[in-house]
Amino acid sequence: MKIVTSLSFRGQCAEAFAFYAQVLGGKITAAIPYGDAPPGMPISDPKYKNWLMHCWLDVGDQAMMGADMDVEWAPNIDKPKNGFDVTLHSASIEEARRWFEQLSAGGKVNMPFGETFWSPGFGGLVDKFGVPWMINTIPQEGWKPKG
């Protein structure tokens, strides 16, 4: 079994997934625009021609999926995303810090990256596409917080 996070955007899916592929070192293996849909699909308005109906990003043995939605199909798509976070875990504090810094560029930091009682490096942010992220460093055996 594989549990895959699926993110919805409003015309920014291709840009967001190119950004995530760059930051996470992944590869986009599918990016299908509505304009390539077979005849008879319910979403045929030309303004959605370049929006993605399906995008798939492989990152190591993990994956993320995405699509563009509009308010007619997803009534809350224009509201801030809430109630979830995409969470990344790394044994490397340097890698976790790099992810945090790159993903937070142009976004909003909710919790600056730093030591917590459970991790040598943790932070929370909302990226420039409105997606909330938590970045966590997995402590090495024997790690204890300094504070």
N, C-alpha and C positions, 0 to 999 in steps of 0.2 A: 504494500500500500504506500501511496505517496499523497500527502496532503499539500495542496498547492494554493498559495494565496493568489486571488484574482482581484486586480485593482481596476476601478472604473474611472475614466477621465471624460472630459468634455472637449474633445478635439486635440488633446495633448498626448495621447497614448504613445504615438511613435517617438515624439521628442523625449518623453519621460523614460521610455524603455531604452532608448539609445544612451541616455544619461546613466541609467542603472547598469547597463552592460559595461559602460566605461568604468564606473566607480567600482563595481563588484567583480570585474574581470570575466563577465559572462558573454554568452553568444545568443543573439536573437535567431531562433530557428524557424519562426513563422511570424508573418506580419501581413495579414490579409485585410485589405480595405473593403469597405462596403461596395465600392465601385466594381469590385471583382466578383461580387455575389452572382449566383445564377439567376436567370430571369424568374420573376414571380416572388422574390423575397419582399417582405413587407416594408423594408426600409430602402426606398428607391429614390428619394429626393436627391437631386444632383449636389446639393450643398454638403451632403455627407459622403460624397464620392471618395475623398481621400482620408476620411476617418477610418480607424481600424476597428473591424468587428471582432478580430482575434489577433492577439500577439502572444508569443511564447518566448521566454528568456530562460535559457539553461545557465546555471551557475554551479559548477561542480556537479554533485549528484542531487542538487536542489533545482527548483524551478519557480518562476512567477508567471502568471498569466495576466493579460490586460485587454481592455476594450474601451472604445469611446461610446458614450451614451449621451442622450439628450433628455431634457425634462419630460418629454412626452412618453419615454420608455422607462425612465428612472427618475421619478418625481423629486428625489432629494439630491440629485447629482450636483445641483448648483449650491448646495449647502456645504459647510465645512465637514470633512470626513471625521467621524468620531466613533468611539466604541471599539476600536482595534488599533493595533500598531503592527507594523512589519518589524520583526525583531531579528537582529543579527548577533550571533555569538562567535567569539574568536578566543583562542588561547593566547593570542598575541595582542598585547596592549597597543603596540605600534599600528597594527592593522586596524584594530577597533577605532583608535584615534583618527586614523586616515579616513576610514569610512564616515565617521562622525563629521569631520571637518568638510569633506567633499559633499556629503548629503545635505548638510546644513547651509551650504553656500546659497544665498538668495532666498533662504527659508527663514524659519523662526526656531530658535533654541528654546526648549521648554525647561530642560535641565542641563546645565553645562557638563561637559565630559570631565569626570574626575572620580576619585576614589569614593566608595560607599562602604557600608558595613558588610556587603556581600560580594563586592567586586573591586579589583584594583583600578578599573576604569569602566564607567557607565555614563551614558547620557541619553537624553530624549530630545527629539526635534520634530518639526513639521517641515518637509522639504518644499522647494519652490513650486511643486505641483499640488500641494495640499495633502500629501500623504504623510501620516505620522509614523515615526521610526523610533525604536529603542535599540541602542548599540551597547552590548555587554561584553566585558572581558571575563572569560572563565578563569577563576583563580587557580594558580598552580597549587599542588598539594603542599600543605603547611603554611599557605599564605594567611596572614593576619592583618587586619586593617591597622593603619598607623595611629588613628585617632582613638 
